[in-house]
Amino acid sequence: LGLHAGVVVARVAVGVVIESSMTRSLTLDHTPNSLLAKETCAPLKNAMRFLTGEKEKKTPKFHYVWTTLLVTLWYAFAIIGTIASKSFMKQLPKPITLAGGQMFIGALLDLVLLFALGLDRQIDRKVFYSALPVGFTLTFGRALTYFSYKTVAASLTQTVKASSPVFTVILLLVTDQKCQPYLTLCSLIPIVLGVVLSAVTEIEMEFHGLIAAVVATLTSTIQSLYAKRAIRNHNFHPVVFHMCSCLWACMLLAPCSLLLEGQPGEVIISMREIGKATGGAINHIVFFSFVCYWGQNLCSTLVLSQMHVLSHQVANVSRRFALILCTMMYFGNVVTVPKIVGILMALSGFFWFSFTKKRDPKALVNGSNGLKSPGKIGDIEMVLSNSHARSRSKSPSSV
């Protein structure tokens, strides 16, 4: 009852904000441009318009301040969530349970957001069943990622994930029989060399953990390509599609967790024992892992609403670099010059790949069946970049 009341109150509040912003925009159609700059709530309203499928029509006064705040929150959620997930795997190595909990909380918070924005009517059987393949790949992708956290350093896992453009080129060549431009293929060289150099110079590494990270990256790339096509072909709302994908992943992970990692009672007992030994730190770790996973997806969505797709790719590369450095410092990983060089090579190749895809006119209009190069694999911005990049590239407020 409390959750239902909270959803109703949030929906009414957001509905009032959206209705008042739309009413005011209609009122200001015939007012001078100088008066438009006085609308101090424009950034929040633009974010609400983006989530509800509306297009931004004017540049907000505090656009850069709002964008900087969102990018900061995006980075913070990603760093804290990754550190929390890695810490959980070190204390209680149950990757399937952790992934299932994140999917459940993510779907629940997505549902609350959809009800608050009045988008619950877009949830139907078509979008639910279309999200099944994404939920299937999301299941394996997240479980394998957390399994790699168990066996290798989190910085190495994130470096391997920067190799996603390699799998994108291969999959597009196999599925669409389309070879990428020369500059795009050249960008794969520093990615491969950087990942190999980082893996070779990693002292504490288990080979099966590295394989798990590679397979997780491949699975996430397949997921992103299918999600983009489903969004484009059926005109699904990205948040609705993400919620359905999380629901499928949660339903697939639940029985696997019961069969492979014990009953819920056993997991709770283990968490209580660890909590007594660590002063309740495990509870905070689980909370931050669950909430930050959803928070970084939402912040990335809002960041994409405020800037061009290429600028978003640059911010994503910077986020991954900051994430790698923070995890290395937090967990005390051995830092060597070859390892830093390998990380920089992989990230520079990732940025080069994104830049060449955005500069290619055919890629912007037709290339790869309208698919964009992947940003953060498996998250909401993956499915948003295709549905909103074309309209944002024409907006005068694009960064």
C-alpha positions as CSV (number, residue, x, y, z in Angstrom):
1,L,0.0,0.0,0.0
2,G,2.9,2.4,0.8
3,L,4.5,1.7,-2.5
4,H,1.3,2.2,-4.4
5,A,0.6,5.5,-2.6
6,G,4.1,6.6,-3.4
7,V,3.7,5.8,-7.1
8,V,0.3,7.7,-7.2
9,V,1.8,10.8,-5.4
10,A,4.9,10.8,-7.7
11,R,2.7,10.4,-10.8
12,V,0.5,13.3,-9.8
13,A,3.5,15.5,-9.0
14,V,5.3,14.8,-12.2
15,G,2.1,15.1,-14.2
16,V,1.6,18.6,-12.7
17,V,5.2,19.6,-13.7
18,I,4.8,18.3,-17.2
19,E,1.3,19.9,-17.7
20,S,2.5,23.2,-16.3
21,S,5.6,23.1,-18.6
22,M,3.6,22.4,-21.7
23,T,1.0,25.1,-20.8
24,R,3.8,27.6,-20.2
25,S,5.5,26.7,-23.5
26,L,2.2,27.3,-25.3
27,T,1.8,30.6,-23.5
28,L,5.4,31.7,-24.4
29,D,5.0,31.0,-28.2
30,H,4.3,34.7,-28.8
31,T,6.6,36.2,-26.2
32,P,10.1,37.7,-26.9
33,N,13.1,35.4,-26.8
34,S,14.4,37.4,-23.8
35,L,11.6,36.1,-21.7
36,L,12.3,32.5,-22.6
37,A,15.7,32.7,-20.9
38,K,14.0,33.4,-17.5
39,E,12.5,29.9,-17.4
40,T,14.9,28.5,-14.7
41,C,13.2,25.0,-14.6
42,A,13.8,24.3,-18.3
43,P,16.6,21.7,-17.7
44,L,14.3,19.5,-15.6
45,K,11.4,19.9,-17.9
46,N,13.6,19.1,-20.9
47,A,14.6,15.9,-19.2
48,M,11.0,15.0,-18.5
49,R,10.1,15.7,-22.1
50,F,12.9,13.4,-23.2
51,L,11.7,10.5,-21.0
52,T,8.1,11.0,-22.2
53,G,9.2,10.9,-25.9
54,E,8.8,14.6,-26.5
55,K,11.5,16.7,-28.3
56,E,13.4,19.5,-26.8
57,K,12.5,22.8,-28.6
58,K,14.7,25.4,-26.9
59,T,18.0,25.7,-25.2
60,P,17.7,25.9,-21.4
61,K,19.4,28.7,-19.5
62,F,21.4,26.3,-17.3
63,H,22.1,23.7,-19.9
64,Y,25.8,23.3,-19.2
65,V,25.3,23.3,-15.4
66,W,22.6,20.7,-15.7
67,T,24.7,18.5,-18.1
68,T,27.7,18.8,-15.8
69,L,25.7,17.7,-12.8
70,L,24.2,14.7,-14.7
71,V,27.6,13.6,-16.0
72,T,29.0,13.8,-12.4
73,L,26.2,11.7,-11.1
74,W,26.6,9.2,-14.0
75,Y,30.3,8.8,-13.2
76,A,29.6,8.5,-9.4
77,F,26.9,5.9,-9.8
78,A,29.1,3.9,-12.2
79,I,32.2,4.0,-9.9
80,I,30.3,3.3,-6.7
81,G,28.2,0.5,-8.3
82,T,31.2,-1.2,-9.7
83,I,33.2,-1.0,-6.5
84,A,30.2,-2.3,-4.5
85,S,29.6,-5.2,-6.9
86,K,33.3,-6.2,-6.8
87,S,33.3,-6.0,-3.0
88,F,30.2,-8.2,-2.8
89,M,31.8,-10.8,-5.0
90,K,34.9,-10.8,-2.8
91,Q,32.8,-11.4,0.4
92,L,30.0,-13.5,-1.0
93,P,30.8,-15.0,-4.5
94,K,27.3,-15.4,-5.9
95,P,27.3,-13.7,-9.2
96,I,23.9,-15.0,-10.3
97,T,22.2,-13.9,-7.1
98,L,23.8,-10.4,-7.4
99,A,22.7,-10.1,-11.1
100,G,19.2,-11.2,-10.3
101,G,18.8,-8.7,-7.5
102,Q,20.0,-5.9,-9.7
103,M,17.5,-6.9,-12.5
104,F,14.6,-7.1,-10.0
105,I,15.4,-3.7,-8.4
106,G,16.0,-2.2,-11.9
107,A,12.7,-3.4,-13.2
108,L,10.8,-2.2,-10.1
109,L,12.3,1.3,-10.2
110,D,11.6,1.4,-14.0
111,L,8.0,0.5,-13.3
112,V,7.7,3.3,-10.7
113,L,9.2,5.8,-13.1
114,L,6.8,4.7,-15.9
115,F,3.8,5.1,-13.7
116,A,5.1,8.5,-12.5
117,L,5.5,9.7,-16.0
118,G,2.1,8.2,-17.2
119,L,3.8,5.8,-19.6
120,D,2.4,2.6,-18.1
121,R,-0.1,2.2,-20.9
122,Q,2.8,1.5,-23.3
123,I,3.5,-1.8,-21.5
124,D,1.8,-4.5,-23.6
125,R,2.4,-8.1,-24.8
126,K,4.3,-7.0,-27.9
127,V,7.0,-5.1,-26.2
128,F,7.2,-7.7,-23.4
129,Y,7.8,-10.7,-25.7
130,S,10.1,-8.7,-28.0
131,A,12.3,-8.1,-25.0
132,L,12.8,-11.8,-24.3
133,P,16.1,-12.1,-26.4
134,V,17.5,-9.0,-24.7
135,G,16.6,-10.5,-21.3
136,F,18.3,-13.8,-22.3
137,T,21.5,-12.1,-23.3
138,L,21.3,-9.7,-20.3
139,T,21.1,-12.7,-18.0
140,F,24.4,-14.2,-19.3
141,G,26.1,-10.9,-19.7
142,R,25.6,-9.7,-16.2
143,A,26.3,-13.1,-14.6
144,L,29.5,-13.5,-16.6
145,T,30.6,-10.0,-15.7
146,Y,30.3,-10.6,-12.0
147,F,31.9,-14.0,-12.3
148,S,34.9,-12.2,-13.9
149,Y,34.9,-9.8,-10.9
150,K,35.3,-12.8,-8.7
151,T,38.4,-14.1,-10.5
152,V,40.2,-11.0,-12.1
153,A,40.6,-7.4,-11.2
154,A,37.7,-5.1,-12.0
155,S,40.0,-2.8,-14.0
156,L,40.8,-5.7,-16.4
157,T,37.1,-6.5,-16.8
158,Q,36.4,-2.9,-17.7
159,T,39.3,-2.8,-20.1
160,V,38.1,-6.0,-21.9
161,K,34.6,-4.4,-22.2
162,A,36.2,-1.6,-24.2
163,S,36.8,-4.2,-26.9
164,S,33.1,-4.2,-27.8
165,P,33.6,-2.5,-31.2
166,V,35.6,-5.5,-32.3
167,F,32.6,-7.8,-31.8
168,T,30.3,-5.2,-33.3
169,V,32.3,-5.2,-36.6
170,I,32.4,-9.0,-36.7
171,L,28.6,-9.4,-35.9
172,L,27.7,-6.8,-38.6
173,L,29.9,-8.6,-41.1
174,V,28.2,-12.0,-40.3
175,T,24.6,-10.8,-40.1
176,D,24.4,-8.0,-42.6
177,Q,27.3,-9.0,-44.9
178,K,28.6,-5.4,-44.5
179,C,32.3,-4.5,-44.2
180,Q,33.1,-1.4,-42.3
181,P,35.2,1.5,-43.7
182,Y,39.0,1.4,-43.6
183,L,39.3,3.9,-40.7
184,T,36.8,2.0,-38.6
185,L,38.8,-1.2,-39.1
186,C,42.0,0.6,-38.2
187,S,40.5,1.7,-34.9
188,L,40.3,-2.0,-33.9
189,I,44.1,-2.4,-33.8
190,P,44.8,-0.3,-30.7
191,I,41.7,-1.9,-29.0
192,V,43.0,-5.4,-29.5
193,L,46.6,-4.5,-28.6
194,G,45.6,-2.6,-25.6
195,V,43.4,-5.4,-24.2
196,V,46.1,-8.0,-24.8
197,L,48.8,-5.8,-23.2
198,S,46.6,-5.2,-20.1
199,A,45.8,-8.9,-19.8
200,V,49.4,-10.0,-20.2
201,T,50.7,-7.6,-17.6
202,E,48.0,-8.5,-15.1
203,I,49.8,-10.3,-12.2
204,E,46.8,-11.8,-10.3
205,M,44.7,-13.2,-13.1
206,E,42.8,-16.5,-13.7
207,F,42.4,-17.4,-17.4
208,H,38.7,-18.5,-17.0
209,G,37.9,-15.1,-15.5
210,L,39.4,-13.4,-18.6
211,I,37.4,-15.7,-20.9
212,A,34.2,-14.8,-18.9
213,A,34.9,-11.1,-19.4
214,V,35.3,-11.6,-23.2
215,V,32.2,-13.7,-23.5
216,A,30.2,-11.2,-21.4
217,T,31.4,-8.4,-23.8
218,L,30.3,-10.5,-26.8
219,T,26.9,-11.3,-25.3
220,S,26.4,-7.6,-24.4
221,T,27.2,-6.6,-28.0
222,I,24.6,-9.0,-29.4
223,Q,22.1,-7.6,-26.9
224,S,22.7,-4.0,-27.9
225,L,22.4,-4.7,-31.6
226,Y,19.1,-6.6,-31.2
227,A,17.7,-3.9,-28.8
228,K,18.4,-1.1,-31.2
229,R,16.7,-2.9,-34.0
230,A,13.7,-3.8,-31.9
231,I,13.4,-0.1,-30.7
232,R,13.6,1.2,-34.2
233,N,11.4,-1.3,-36.0
234,H,8.5,-1.3,-33.4
235,N,8.9,2.2,-32.0
236,F,9.1,1.0,-28.4
237,H,9.8,3.4,-25.6
238,P,13.4,2.7,-24.3
239,V,12.5,2.8,-20.6
240,V,9.5,0.4,-21.2
241,F,11.8,-1.9,-23.2
242,H,14.5,-1.8,-20.6
243,M,12.0,-2.7,-17.8
244,C,10.7,-5.7,-19.8
245,S,14.2,-6.9,-20.4
246,C,15.0,-6.7,-16.7
247,L,11.9,-8.6,-15.9
248,W,12.9,-11.4,-18.3
249,A,16.4,-11.5,-16.9
250,C,15.1,-11.6,-13.4
251,M,12.8,-14.6,-14.2
252,L,15.7,-16.4,-15.9
253,L,18.2,-15.7,-13.1
254,A,15.9,-16.7,-10.2
255,P,15.8,-20.5,-10.9
256,C,19.5,-20.5,-11.8
257,S,20.3,-18.9,-8.5
258,L,18.3,-21.4,-6.6
259,L,19.9,-24.4,-8.4
260,L,23.5,-23.2,-8.4
261,E,23.9,-20.9,-5.5
262,G,21.5,-22.2,-2.8
263,Q,18.1,-21.3,-1.4
264,P,17.3,-17.7,-0.4
265,G,17.4,-18.6,3.3
266,E,21.0,-19.8,2.9
267,V,22.0,-16.6,1.1
268,I,20.4,-14.5,3.9
269,I,22.1,-16.5,6.6
270,S,25.5,-16.0,4.8
271,M,24.8,-12.3,4.5
272,R,24.0,-12.1,8.3
273,E,27.2,-13.9,9.2
274,I,29.3,-11.6,6.9
275,G,27.4,-8.6,8.3
276,K,28.3,-9.5,11.9
277,A,31.9,-9.9,10.9
278,T,32.1,-6.7,8.9
279,G,29.8,-4.5,11.1
280,G,26.9,-4.6,8.6
281,A,29.0,-3.4,5.7
282,I,27.5,-6.1,3.4
283,N,24.1,-4.5,3.6
284,H,25.4,-1.2,2.4
285,I,27.3,-2.9,-0.4
286,V,24.2,-4.6,-1.6
287,F,22.1,-1.4,-1.5
288,F,24.7,0.6,-3.4
289,S,25.2,-2.2,-6.0
290,F,21.4,-2.4,-6.7
291,V,20.6,1.3,-6.7
292,C,23.7,2.5,-8.5
293,Y,23.2,0.0,-11.3
294,W,19.8,1.6,-12.1
295,G,21.0,5.1,-11.3
296,Q,23.8,5.0,-13.8
297,N,21.4,3.8,-16.5
298,L,19.0,6.7,-15.8
299,C,21.7,9.3,-15.6
300,S,23.2,8.1,-18.9
301,T,19.7,8.5,-20.4
302,L,19.4,12.0,-19.2
303,V,23.0,12.9,-20.3
304,L,22.1,11.7,-23.8
305,S,19.1,14.0,-23.8
306,Q,21.3,17.0,-23.2
307,M,24.1,16.4,-25.8
308,H,24.9,15.0,-29.2
309,V,25.6,11.3,-29.5
310,L,29.3,11.9,-30.3
311,S,29.7,14.0,-27.2
312,H,28.0,11.2,-25.3
313,Q,30.5,8.7,-26.6
314,V,33.4,11.0,-25.5
315,A,31.8,11.2,-22.0
316,N,31.4,7.4,-22.0
317,V,35.1,6.8,-22.8
318,S,36.1,9.2,-20.0
319,R,33.7,7.4,-17.6
320,R,35.3,4.1,-18.4
321,F,38.8,5.5,-17.9
322,A,37.8,7.1,-14.5
323,L,36.1,3.8,-13.6
324,I,39.3,1.8,-14.3
325,L,41.5,4.2,-12.4
326,C,39.2,4.3,-9.4
327,T,38.9,0.5,-9.1
328,M,42.6,0.1,-9.4
329,M,43.3,2.6,-6.6
330,Y,40.4,1.3,-4.3
331,F,41.4,-2.4,-4.5
332,G,45.1,-1.7,-4.5
333,N,45.9,-3.4,-7.8
334,V,49.5,-3.4,-9.0
335,V,49.9,-0.5,-11.5
336,T,52.6,-0.9,-14.1
337,V,53.6,1.2,-17.1
338,P,52.6,-1.4,-19.7
339,K,49.2,-1.9,-18.0
340,I,48.5,1.9,-18.1
341,V,49.7,2.0,-21.8
342,G,47.4,-0.9,-22.6
343,I,44.4,0.7,-21.0
344,L,45.0,4.0,-22.8
345,M,45.4,2.2,-26.1
346,A,42.1,0.3,-25.7
347,L,40.2,3.4,-24.7
348,S,41.7,5.5,-27.5
349,G,40.7,2.8,-30.0
350,F,37.2,2.8,-28.6
351,F,36.9,6.6,-29.0
352,W,38.4,6.4,-32.5
353,F,35.8,3.7,-33.5
354,S,33.0,5.9,-32.1
355,F,34.3,9.0,-33.9
356,T,34.7,7.3,-37.3
357,K,31.2,5.9,-37.1
358,K,29.7,9.3,-36.3
359,R,31.8,11.1,-39.1
360,D,30.7,8.6,-41.7
361,P,27.6,10.1,-43.5
362,K,26.4,6.7,-44.6
363,A,26.6,5.4,-41.0
364,L,24.6,8.3,-39.8
365,V,21.8,7.8,-42.3
366,N,21.7,4.2,-43.5
367,G,24.8,2.3,-42.4
368,S,24.4,-1.0,-40.5
369,N,20.7,-0.8,-40.8
370,G,20.6,2.5,-38.9
371,L,22.6,1.1,-36.0
372,K,24.9,3.3,-34.1
373,S,28.2,2.2,-32.6
374,P,27.8,0.9,-29.1
375,G,28.3,3.1,-26.1
376,K,27.9,1.5,-22.8
377,I,26.9,-2.0,-23.7
378,G,23.6,-3.3,-22.2
379,D,22.4,-0.1,-20.6
380,I,19.6,2.2,-21.5
381,E,21.6,4.6,-23.7
382,M,22.3,1.7,-26.0
383,V,18.7,1.6,-27.1
384,L,18.2,5.4,-26.8
385,S,21.0,6.4,-29.2
386,N,19.2,5.0,-32.2
387,S,15.8,6.4,-31.4
388,H,16.9,9.9,-30.5
389,A,20.2,10.6,-32.2
390,R,18.7,11.6,-35.5
391,S,16.3,14.2,-33.9
392,R,19.1,15.4,-31.5
393,S,21.6,15.9,-34.4
394,K,19.2,18.4,-35.9
395,S,18.6,20.3,-32.7
396,P,20.4,23.7,-32.4
397,S,21.1,23.0,-28.8
398,S,23.2,19.9,-29.4
399,V,26.7,20.1,-27.9
